[in-house]
Amino acid sequence: MALSQKLQLRQSQSLVMTPQLMQAIKLLQLSSLDLSAYVDNELEKNPLLERVDEPQRPEGGEQGAGAGTDESGELSGVDRNRDDWLPESSSVADRNETENPMEANMENVFPDDAKETGAGSAAQPEMPGYSEWASTGRGGREDDDYNLESFVSAETSLAEHLSRQLNLAISDPVHRMIGQHLIDSVDEAGYLRSDIASIAEKLGAPAPDLETVLEIVQTFDPPGVGARDLAECLAIQLRERDRYDPAMRKLIEHLDLLAKRDFAELKRVCGVDEDDILDMVGEIRRLNPKPGLAFGGGVVQPIVPDVFVRPHHDGSWAVELNSDTLPKVLVNQTYYSTVSKNAMNEKEKAFLAECLQTATWLTRALDQRAKTILKVATEIVRQQDAFLAYGVQHLRPLNLRMVADAIGMHESTVSRVTANKYMATSRGIFELKYFFSSSIASSEGGEAHSAEAVRHRIKEMIDAESADDVLSDDTIVQRLRDAGVEIARRTVAKYRESMRIPSSVQRRREKKSTVHGR
């Protein structure tokens, strides 16, 4: 068979992951905070990108013609109005109900300060000691907006609280320096997580000196601070209450038995009877295992929802994107036209062309991301309307494929959309992934049950049990089957452990100790 060379034409289709497509996929799965940081970075690098502030609404509540739309009538990536994000089935009256009340015209709410203060300041007599601040709303006693919060001191941290006590308790400069380093090593819960030997090596100080200073720090308020583990924390608080007797010391040394609720072994180890061991356990329960948390930690960052779901008067649901989480940028075509005319060489022209292409792509990608999130969220609301109306007991089984098939997208796209996105409903704020759960078959051949709904039923049963009637896993299985849920015992145990609920034996011991402790 002879070998020869020849030319052939073939036509085929293939999916090529271009850099822009990869960036679009990345934008889709970013959270609102990460997306804002990404856009800020692009604004710094690209001179053709420009941030757009929220447009002011004209008086009378009328929208400007074409606001938030391009020539084709579709949403642009620049000027998004909340009205444009409502589902197509929403009526004009329904849209008016979902408008942001903070965007209303506030002219008639507050008086015109300029008109009132103009005449008043002119008529104010000049007298010795008169302060011009009295009529400017900046702290004068006659100001109605006198803000007392501006005089409130900042919240004291745990480290500051301990440092103040250190300055009074220790006068030696070397020991005070050691004490300050120990205080800096205390975490927000009040525990000293660093090893004494490593701290001594770092400071170049003898370990006995560190132990001496640590004993002094452990006497500071709040009781239990500076402990190296839970046992030492509880022991410090018991010494403060003068309750650290030999029996209590044995109990603290065997906290593992207390965690297992093995009261029979604890009675043998401590050498006390049942009443005494229950009193000792009750004393332990009244202690604070994390004393440092009383002073608070860092600033708590609240969850900002990406989607709002509001009920309509007709029983339907309005799905609306949170415009505050959508970066609003545009391409400055005027600046591009001006600069491109003055481009001197090919390198500058190539740079401007690249900036224009990147800016145009980013605005389109942000617009497409918003539309995709709204489409997925709307379908989730449609599938889980019973949950929104009646609660978690009516949460339906749902997976990515069901949503993807309904909206004509791929499962991977739905998975990226639901990552790090949150939905605000009348029942709270939930991550979009919360609404996806596996299904559990019905024992009566009816509609399947959601795993999250079954888990909620198990928790309700256990919360309602009494000390004399603690439900075993087998009993829970039987009750669920009687309610039409076909479930195995190992599944009940798995759900119970995922909610950190102990076994029936441990719950019986705990409830018994609680009753006697009272």
Secondary structure as GFF3:
##gff-version 3
##sequence-region A 1 518
A	DSSP	alpha_helix	19	29	.	.	.	ID=ss1
A	DSSP	alpha_helix	32	45	.	.	.	ID=ss2
A	DSSP	beta_strand	49	51	.	.	.	ID=ss3
A	DSSP	three_ten_helix	82	85	.	.	.	ID=ss4
A	DSSP	alpha_helix	92	97	.	.	.	ID=ss5
A	DSSP	three_ten_helix	101	103	.	.	.	ID=ss6
A	DSSP	alpha_helix	113	123	.	.	.	ID=ss7
A	DSSP	three_ten_helix	132	135	.	.	.	ID=ss8
A	DSSP	three_ten_helix	148	151	.	.	.	ID=ss9
A	DSSP	alpha_helix	158	169	.	.	.	ID=ss10
A	DSSP	alpha_helix	173	184	.	.	.	ID=ss11
A	DSSP	alpha_helix	196	203	.	.	.	ID=ss12
A	DSSP	alpha_helix	207	217	.	.	.	ID=ss13
A	DSSP	alpha_helix	230	240	.	.	.	ID=ss14
A	DSSP	alpha_helix	246	253	.	.	.	ID=ss15
A	DSSP	alpha_helix	255	259	.	.	.	ID=ss16
A	DSSP	alpha_helix	263	270	.	.	.	ID=ss17
A	DSSP	alpha_helix	274	285	.	.	.	ID=ss18
A	DSSP	three_ten_helix	291	295	.	.	.	ID=ss19
A	DSSP	beta_strand	307	311	.	.	.	ID=ss20
A	DSSP	beta_strand	317	321	.	.	.	ID=ss21
A	DSSP	three_ten_helix	323	325	.	.	.	ID=ss22
A	DSSP	beta_strand	329	331	.	.	.	ID=ss23
A	DSSP	alpha_helix	333	341	.	.	.	ID=ss24
A	DSSP	alpha_helix	346	383	.	.	.	ID=ss25
A	DSSP	alpha_helix	385	390	.	.	.	ID=ss26
A	DSSP	three_ten_helix	392	394	.	.	.	ID=ss27
A	DSSP	alpha_helix	400	407	.	.	.	ID=ss28
A	DSSP	alpha_helix	411	418	.	.	.	ID=ss29
A	DSSP	beta_strand	422	425	.	.	.	ID=ss30
A	DSSP	beta_strand	428	431	.	.	.	ID=ss31
A	DSSP	three_ten_helix	432	435	.	.	.	ID=ss32
A	DSSP	beta_strand	439	440	.	.	.	ID=ss33
A	DSSP	beta_strand	449	450	.	.	.	ID=ss34
A	DSSP	alpha_helix	451	464	.	.	.	ID=ss35
A	DSSP	alpha_helix	473	482	.	.	.	ID=ss36
A	DSSP	alpha_helix	489	498	.	.	.	ID=ss37
A	DSSP	alpha_helix	504	517	.	.	.	ID=ss38
###
